[in-house]
Amino acid sequence: MEALLAYQVRYRDAIGHGFPEVGDLDVVERVTGNGTTDFGAPDVVPAVDSAAVSPEEGARLASILRFSHRAFQLAVDAAPGVLPKGPRGGGRDRDGIVDHVREANRAYARKVGVKHPPGSDLGQTLDEVGELLEHGSDGLPVVSGGWPARYAVRRMAWHILDHAWELEDKSLGS
């Protein structure tokens, strides 16, 4: 929770609404993580994410995706094409990050029943996911092996923002 709160200004700047103030966080569920969560990425669906989603909540979730995409696009537009490499010389340049975010989120969108071919526009994919979310849901995944709406947005928005902030941070170092 400390790490999350350390990023609260970045989340508030990106999302624009709905991010809690320091001290307003409550643990509502604990889940056992895995290798992906050890790396820092969400990968375990908490039971609370399977609750029904009203159309109003679905609209709020869709707006989180839109705001995340906007923050990512702003970071892409401001980033140089070549980014500093990591301490061992690894890492992607701007266009590699863009390709990775587009394709990963295209794959994530399949977890809520939205299918697009490789190379599809990230904004179009996210818009279609948002349109689906705005109808609300009973909380269950809409496809076999899929994700409930809340988790899908948590995973997709986290991934988009993680790379937006990577671009911002590396742009400062270039």
N, C-alpha and C positions, 0 to 999 in steps of 0.2 A: 504494500500500500504506500510505503514511502516513495518507491520509485514512481508509482502512478502519480502521486501528488507532486513529485518533482517536475513532472511534465504538464501539470495542470494549465499553465499559461499557454503552452503549445496547443493542448487540446482545445482550450477555450478560443484561441485565435483561429484554429482550423474549423471547429464545429460551430462556434458562434453562440451556442446556447446549451443549456442543460447540463453543464459540467459542474459538479459540486464544489463548494468551497472547502478549504482545509478544515478538517474536523467533522465534516458532514458525511463521511464514508462509514458504512456499516457492512460488516461481513455477513452476508446472507446465506452463504454456502461455501463449503470447502470441497475441493475435488483433488483426487490424486493425479498428479501430473505424469508426464512421460519425457522422453528425450527431447521432443519438440518444445515442451513447456520449459524444460531446463535451459534450452537455448533462448527462451524469452518470448516465444510465439504462442498464441492460444491454440490449443489442439484437443482440449477435452471439453465436451458439451456439458455444462452444468444443468441439473434438473430444472432449475428456475428458468432456463431459456426455453423450456418446452411449454410454458404457460401460453394460453391463448393471447393473441394480439388483436386488439380492436383496430378498426380502420384509422382512428386518430393516432394510435401508437404506431401503426404501420407507416403513416405519413411522416411521423417523427423519425422513424428508422430510415425511411427513404431519404429524408433531408440530411441525415448523418452521412449517407453515402455520397450525396451530391456535394456537400461541404468538403468531405474528404477528397473527392476528385478535384474540386476547385483548388484546394491547398496543394495537391500534387501538381496540377497543371501550372500553378504559379511558380512552384519550385523548379519544374522542368524549364519553364520559360526563362528563369533567372540563372540557370546553371550553365556553366561552360560545357562544351562538348566533351572535353577531356578532363577527368577528375583525378585528384591525387590518389595514389595507390596506398594500400594498407602497409603495415610494417614489414610484411613479407612479400610485397610487390603485387598482391592480389587486389581484386575488386573490379567492378564494372565502371565503364564510363556512362555518361548520361543516357545515351540511346540504348545501351544494354539494360540499364535500370528500367527505362520506359518499356522495352520489350518484355522484360521479366514481369513487371507489374501488370501489364496488359494480359499476358498469357496466364499468369497465376490466377488473376481475378476472373478470367474467362472460364478457367477450370472450376473455380469456386462457385461461379454462377450456375454451373450444372448441378450443384448440390441443392439448388432451389428450383430446378426445372428450366432454367434459361440456357439455351444452347446457341452458341455462335461459332462460326468456323475460325480456325487460327488466323491471326492478324486482324481480327475485328476491332473496331474502334472501342476503346475502353469506356468512353462516355456513353455510347449506345448500349453497351452491355449493362452498365450500371443503371441507366435510365430504365431499361426493361426490368431489371431486378426491382428497382424502386416502384414501378407501376404494379408489379406483382405484390409487393409489400403493402401498398396503399389499400388493398382490398381487405387487409387483416387476415388472420389465419386462426385455426384451432390450436396452433402451437406445435402440431406434428409436422415432420418433414413432408414435403409434397411429392418427393421422389424416394424410391427405395434406396436406403443408404445415404440419404441426403441430410441436410441440416435444418433445424428449426430456424425461423426468421431471425430471432434475436441473435442467435449464435452466428448465423451467416453474416449479419451486419457487423457484429463484433470482429469476426475474423477478417472480413474484407476491408473494413475501415482501418483496422489496426495495420494490415499489410500495406495499404495505400499510404497511410500517414507515416509508417516506419520508413518507407522509401522516400517520401517527401522530405522528411527530416534528415535522412542520409544525404540527399541532394543538397539541402541547405547547409548542413555541417561541412560537407566536402567542398562546397562552393566557397565557403569562408576560408578554407585552407588552400585554395588554388591561387 
